[in-house]
Amino acid sequence: MATLFGTGLEQLGYSHSSALGACVLLLMENSLIVQSRFMLLESVLIFFLLLAVLSYLRFHKAHNSSFRLFWLVTCGVSCACGIGVKYMGLFTYFLLLGLAAVHTWHVIGDRTLSHGKVVVQILVRFLALVVLPIIMYLGFFYIHLTLLYRSGPHDQMMSSAFQASLEVQIRRITRGQPLDVAFGSQVTLRTVSSKPVPCWLHSHKANYPVRYENGRGSSHQQQVTCYPFKDVNNWWIIKHPGWHSLVVSSPPRPVRHGAIIQLLHGMTSRYLNTHDVAAPMSPHSQEVSGYIDFNVSMPAQNLWRVDIVNRESNSEIWKTILSEVRLVHVNTSAVLKLSGASLPEWGFKQLEVVGDKIYKGYQQSSMWNVEEHRYGRSQEQKERELELKSPTHSDIKRNLTFMAKFLELQWKMLTVKNEESEHKYSSSPLEWITMDTNIAYWLHPLSNAQIQLIGNIVNWTIANLSLVVYCLMFLTYLLRRRRKVEDIPQDSWVQLVLAGVICFGGWAVNYLPFFLMEKTLFLYHYLPALTFKILQIPVIIEHLYIHVLSSPAQRKAFGGAILAVLCSVYVSYHNLSPLTYGQPALSSDELAALRWRESWDILLRKR
């Protein structure tokens, strides 16, 4: 990686000394060493990002057509690999696409090239930088989904249809289920949304409290929740409002779009009900309950209309797994919806289900699909309970196309949070700039030996300074050039601008997007941006040395200052190395002396 670092700087037109200095700074960056020693994804990501940048610069500088094509294809391959490692690779990829678009625009304006050559140049760049990465990225997931066809521990994050396409777990449960949902069917209803977690419509023998902690009252009827685990209390029976029968007729009468149904809880025989009573955690929505006749002038309101959202016609039959269904309450037009809030202890920390009266548009939290399904055969309650506790068996295989699974997987990776609560070592992007945070990776069970993600603080400081200097210098040159004052030659100006696009732009695109993300963030997310920021340090130093400092005395003093800075970088690296390599084990006093910032959480073992 250090070689790519230095070679990339040479391709920007800077000297071997600057390239060597960049390699030294990179090799003495403690945070990058820690990340690579644990073989974490950021190190691999940075490798492919630097290779992509280097390849594009080699393509841009090369004159031999064969070499140009090789480096252009290498750039496209590296971008695809970077995105394949982590979505963060998209940021640098878009930066290179923007740079390539500018250079292509210049090619279009080059009157020395024939129209045919211009078309070939555009086509080759488009194929190498757009088509090739897309094909490779699709290929990664095609291989992934082909080889990993069995179920795993986190399958429940995916839709029922996706799970049913895998072997073992849910296919064993759903194999051979009846496809058409009918009156009398026994079903489990799974929310289409995975936020905060996938869960199933659920009820149990517990009522809402008469009064909540804030003094509001409830209906005191049976609780209806969304439960994130498979359970016998997830089973419901689809009942026709005009029939007493709870079994499937022969032949079965399927439920179609627009049908009015009742949902009877299998284990407690309570009807799914909602009414004009405020929900426990979402008072703007209606409470959903299992209806109990307390004879207090609260009539049952348990009729629901089946709205098949992904239907192909208005006579569409409700399909197991495949149909996304919205359940609309007949009396109030409220939609059965997962609010996402967790109920208190009286609700066993399960998720709240509400009737949403102000529903607008498509929302995954209000979509449900039948996951497990069988035709009910038992009319009596005790026999039905035994039937519900027995597993389902069947032979129908449900497959999704590769593209359907690919798109669902991408959407889940983009939207599902890894952490639902703040992590001890989570941090905000503002804390990364000055490294006000750290992450403990390892602690020896008996001694104070530990490994911490802490960067070389001198490196981070001078990298921050280089960003400020570049911005001031660029704006000064730009304003003076606008006034027709050229302080540096045109070639040096083009070189400085290109270095800014790569270094400053690489830092910006890999850092600023995190301010818009609603996910739990950690210091290691900053490492790709840090790499580009360190790359800018020798750029600024060489430019100042050649174009700003005029006298030999100034250059000599500046060289001495640079040497002192390099020494301080080494001293910082050496002092923090026990936290980087986990050895030697330091005493509590020595560790306390390394806590250069109050916000650092260095672990001290009391003996």
Disulfide bonds with the S-S distance in Angstrom:
Cys199-Cys226 2.16
